Amino acid sequence: MGRGLPRPRRGAREAPTRGEAWPTLADVFDNTAVGAGADYVEVYRFDPSPSRYSFPAWLLARLMEDACIDYGLLRMCRKGRKVLISNHVKRYNGTIDEFVSREAYWYTFKPFMDSPRPLEARSAESYTRLHGPVPGSPPTLLINGVVMHRVSRDWDPWRDAESKVRRLHVRPGHLVLDTCAGLGYTAIAAARRGARVVTVEKSRDVLILAEHNPFSSSLYAENVSVLLGDVAAYIRLFKDSLFDRVLHDPPRYSMAGELYSRDFYAELYRVLKPGGLLLHYTGEPQRSRGRGHGPIVRGVMERLRAVGFRVRGYDEKTLSVLAVKPGGRHWR
């Protein structure tokens, strides 16, 4: 394991003082760059209301016989092998078997629907689904068969997000860039620590699924801005030395190689303040036990150093590379 990140020195002021305002989204962009690339900028108006009609299949699959439960705006009852789901406008009568066979699925049952529908999005290029493999845990995303979070009995997506934000030492008043929003767990975890968060998501389908996810509802918070688009394009529009922290949690290398490129890392370096911190999730691809990191992680470290970052090491708990932009008076 690497040395990890240094501790902030006592007395360092990184939060707004009384009378100072939160930076707005307009403060984030370079006006000249936005004028040249205005087509890129789309603020997503996140609406958490659909989540009140969503439920995980495992909740019904494990409901005891002759029992009822309220979940959001839904009421679900089981009698023998039959189930009744009501959204206070319509009722659905079905069997428990259809939910037992799809226990990892999440469903929505809105007032205009005749029956619950899986929370999924299909296109010619991809298949994306809200995926809950561990009963009782927040869901993750399943994209083309690839699970987007570490999930096990002992480690769920929310715990994963909190551990990354904690390792990044996010503090009240920080301006944080979350490069790949997904379901928004890391953005929410940073916002709950008092940070102002700008998070970017390339897929509209993913954000629609997030709106149906009760665990993503805090993306509606006033200190979170959600941008729809390609972060590789957006990052060129951000001002220099703007963010206190950057959390870079991209899809695997085979799915988004451009987000592992030297050019993209150079942009991350540019928008981060001197003394600012970067956490880059990599996982453990192609790692040989006892022989160090695989070529992808080694390549990430080499390219980060090449653009100017000081790499602090690899954090075994978050499976992430930790780096700092030299300079600044708050960090050694």
Secondary structure, DSSP 4 states (H G I P E B T S, - for coil): ----PPPPPTT---SPPTTPPPPPGGGTB-HHHHHHSGGG--B-----GGGGGEEEHHHHHTPPTTEEEEETTEEEEEETTEEEEE-SS-EEEEETHHHHTTTTBEEE--TT-SS-EE-EEE-SS-EEEEE--STTS--EEEETTEESS---SS--HHHHHHHHHHHTT--TT-EEEES--TTSHHHHHHHTTT-EEEEEES-HHHHHHHHT-GGGGGGGSTTEEEEES-HHHHGGGBPTT-EEEEEE-PPPTTT-GGGGSHHHHHHHHHHEEEEEEEEEE---TTPPTTS---HHHHHHHHHHHHTT-EEEEEETTTTEEEEE-S--SS--
